Amino acid sequence: MKILLLGATDRTGREVLRQILDAGIWVNVVVRKQRKLKLIHSTLIVFESEVLDPEVLRNAMQGCDAVLSTLNISRYSDFPWSSLRTLRLSYLTPFKRFLRLRLT
């Protein structure tokens, strides 16, 4: 299995990433600044870019079985439309699962 994780540098995303890697699952992440990730792992591939860059997302989604997003979970009230922007990713390349985590 291979997962694309969006939001890997925020506090929830870092924990989700740690658990994915501990489980031995391959994971691609798209981050604005790779230095914020502070992690190197043999099953981790990092794409440094804005998360909504279509070309980068298309490349990052290659071979992924699922997309997991922790984007904006702590600021949902400020950005209620963020899930709509993220769901547009499905038009770039098909994937089997999309999961969005949000804290309330």
C-alpha positions in Angstrom: 0.0 0.0 0.0 1.1 3.6 -0.7 -0.5 6.7 0.7 -0.3 10.4 -0.3 -0.4 12.4 3.0 -1.3 16.1 2.7 -0.6 18.3 5.8 2.4 16.2 7.1 4.1 19.1 8.9 1.3 20.2 11.2 0.9 18.6 14.6 -1.7 16.0 13.6 0.0 15.4 10.3 3.3 14.6 12.0 1.6 12.1 14.2 -0.2 10.5 11.3 3.0 10.3 9.3 4.8 8.7 12.2 2.2 6.0 12.5 2.1 5.3 8.8 5.9 4.9 8.7 5.9 2.8 11.9 3.4 0.5 10.1 5.9 0.1 7.2 3.6 1.7 4.7 5.1 3.7 1.8 4.0 7.4 1.9 4.4 10.4 -0.4 4.1 13.9 1.2 3.7 17.3 -0.3 5.2 20.0 1.9 5.9 23.7 1.3 9.2 23.5 3.2 11.0 20.2 3.5 13.1 21.4 6.5 9.8 21.6 8.5 9.4 17.9 8.1 12.6 17.0 10.0 12.4 13.4 9.0 14.1 11.0 6.6 12.8 7.4 6.1 13.3 4.7 3.5 9.6 4.5 2.7 9.0 8.3 2.6 9.1 10.4 -0.6 8.9 14.2 -0.2 7.6 16.6 -2.8 8.5 20.2 -1.9 5.8 22.5 -3.3 2.5 24.3 -2.7 0.0 21.6 -2.0 -2.5 22.7 -4.7 0.1 22.7 -7.6 -1.6 20.4 -10.0 1.5 19.0 -11.6 3.2 18.2 -8.3 0.0 16.6 -7.0 -0.3 14.5 -10.2 3.3 13.2 -9.6 2.8 12.7 -5.9 -0.4 10.7 -6.5 1.3 8.2 -8.9 0.9 4.7 -7.5 -1.0 5.8 -4.4 -3.9 3.7 -3.2 -5.3 6.5 -0.9 -5.1 10.2 -0.2 -5.1 11.3 3.5 -5.5 15.0 4.2 -4.9 16.7 7.5 -4.9 20.1 5.8 -6.5 23.0 7.8 -7.9 20.7 10.4 -7.3 23.2 13.2 -8.6 26.1 11.3 -11.7 24.7 9.6 -13.9 27.6 10.9 -11.6 30.0 9.1 -11.4 28.0 5.9 -14.6 26.0 5.5 -14.1 25.7 1.8 -10.7 23.9 2.2 -12.2 20.5 1.7 -13.7 21.5 -1.6 -10.3 22.6 -2.9 -8.8 19.3 -1.7 -11.5 17.2 -3.3 -10.7 18.7 -6.7 -7.6 16.5 -6.5 -9.6 13.5 -7.5 -9.9 15.0 -11.0 -6.1 15.0 -11.4 -5.7 11.3 -11.1 -8.0 8.5 -9.9 -7.4 7.0 -6.5 -9.3 4.4 -4.4 -9.8 6.3 -1.2 -9.8 9.8 0.1 -9.9 10.5 3.9 -9.9 13.9 5.4 -9.3 14.4 9.1 -10.7 17.3 11.0 -10.7 18.2 14.6 -13.8 19.8 16.1 
